[in-house]
Every structure is written in C-alpha cells, then in structure tokens.
Amino acid sequence: MLKFAEPAEDAVLVPRAITVVEAIDRLSRKRQAGYLSTALIITENGRRRDKPLRLVSPYDLPVLTALAIT
C-alpha cells in the first residue's frame, strides 16, 4: 500500500460506509499505538483495487469530532 512509508506511518483501507464515530476510533487507536501518520483511505468497498474516494488523516479529527457531536 504505502511503498515509501516511514516505519511509524500507516494507512488503512476502509469502506465508504464507515461512520464518523468509527473513523474517529480507528484514527485514535492508531495514534495511541504510536502511529503518528495514520491515514484512512476510503474506497467504495474498502478493497485495494477500488478507486480511492477520500483520504482522512489525524488532522481531520477536530472536524470529525464536531460532526459526531452534532
């Protein structure tokens, strides 16, 4: 997946149906495990062969949290 990733970098494929709460949980768990640059790559079905639809990173956590609260 990440051909040129650093050791502490990681990306996870997730399906389009992922909820905001699930995205927050996945990003938060990875950060707690020491992955500073974890990203979620959203595809139609969460499969490697699917076209990426969106990239979500830990920098998006404040926006995701605001969406989860409202």
C-alpha distance (Angstrom), angle and dihedral (degrees) to the residues before:
residue distance angle dihedral
M1 . . .
L2 3.81 . .
K3 3.78 103.8 .
F4 3.81 94.2 179.5
A5 3.80 101.2 32.8
E6 3.77 124.4 141.9
P7 3.85 117.8 -123.5
A8 3.83 94.0 -98.5
E9 3.82 94.1 45.2
D10 3.76 123.5 97.4
A11 3.80 139.7 167.5
V12 3.77 127.8 -162.2
L13 3.79 127.2 -158.6
V14 3.80 112.6 -134.5
P15 3.80 132.2 177.1
R16 3.77 123.7 -105.6
A17 3.81 89.2 -111.8
I18 3.83 92.7 68.4
T19 3.79 111.9 127.5
V20 3.80 125.1 -130.6
V21 3.81 90.1 -112.3
E22 3.82 91.5 51.7
A23 3.81 90.7 49.3
I24 3.81 91.3 50.9
D25 3.81 90.1 48.6
R26 3.81 94.0 49.7
L27 3.80 93.8 47.5
S28 3.82 93.1 44.6
R29 3.82 94.7 48.0
K30 3.78 92.0 51.0
R31 3.81 91.9 49.1
Q32 3.80 90.7 51.0
A33 3.81 88.7 51.4
G34 3.81 90.2 57.0
Y35 3.80 101.4 -98.1
L36 3.78 102.8 133.9
S37 3.79 97.7 178.8
T38 3.78 102.8 42.2
A39 3.79 115.2 152.2
L40 3.77 133.8 -174.0
I41 3.78 114.8 -136.8
I42 3.79 107.6 -157.6
T43 3.80 116.1 -151.5
E44 3.80 131.9 165.6
N45 3.81 94.4 -94.1
G46 3.81 103.3 6.0
R47 3.79 91.9 -104.5
R48 3.76 127.6 137.5
R49 3.81 93.4 -124.9
D50 3.83 92.8 54.3
K51 3.79 119.8 99.2
P52 3.83 112.2 -103.1
L53 3.81 110.6 -109.2
R54 3.79 100.6 -178.6
L55 3.79 141.7 -5.1
V56 3.81 118.3 -139.0
S57 3.80 120.4 -169.2
P58 3.81 135.6 -179.1
Y59 3.81 87.4 -95.4
D60 3.81 86.3 69.5
L61 3.83 93.1 59.6
P62 3.84 95.3 97.3
V63 3.81 91.3 53.5
L64 3.83 92.3 44.0
T65 3.80 90.9 49.2
A66 3.81 91.1 50.9
L67 3.81 89.7 50.7
A68 3.81 91.5 49.3
I69 3.80 91.9 52.4
T70 3.81 96.0 51.0
